[in-house]
């Protein structure tokens, strides 16, 4: 496969940061662009092929140029109701995600990778899975040449921000999750996304549940 140009949305999040590291080290990625609210401080020697573009997600339609010219896109955007409130959660996890996907498609992106969530369902009565499922549904309608949706379970990571309940859940579920169905490290998700990028498939839409993601990370899928 020839070298690819790629962008990451949400590279400041835990999964996005892991994805940035694995993609920047992959010699098959000729150019990697981080699209976000602000620039990050990056080691210039380690991230030589990485550029950054700052956009206003609330006026995302004005930043179509930032999404042009990519072969593949990765979306790791996400927040929580606790951090952003109900309306803020819907805005980030649906509106920003779908708005960015639309511009990516219009800009020529062929393969869009979306980090969603275990249990996502647009018909759910509950806010979190309903919002995630609606975002999946709306992006499917954009008809990318290839759409890869990842539905990880509870993400295992070390966050800078304090989330006591999440940390407790990570520890408890991680201790009893012998079948790797309830938890997954963010690094595993990132490795799976990278590996899947270079897999040949005839499917236009592919959905990976938690166990599928783990297999992909090991190149077993």
Secondary structure, 3 states (H helix, E strand, C coil): CCCEEEEEECCCCHHHHHHHHHHHCCCCEEEEEEEECCCCCCCCCCCCCEEEEECCHHHHHHHHHHHCCCCEEEECCCCCHHHHHHHHHHHHHHHHHHHHHHHHHHCCCCEEEEECCCCCCCCCCCHHHHHHHHHHHHHHCCCCCEEEEECCCEEECCCCCCCHHHHHHHHHHHHHCCCCCCEEEHHHHHHHHHHHHCCCCCCCEEEECHHHHHHHHCCCC
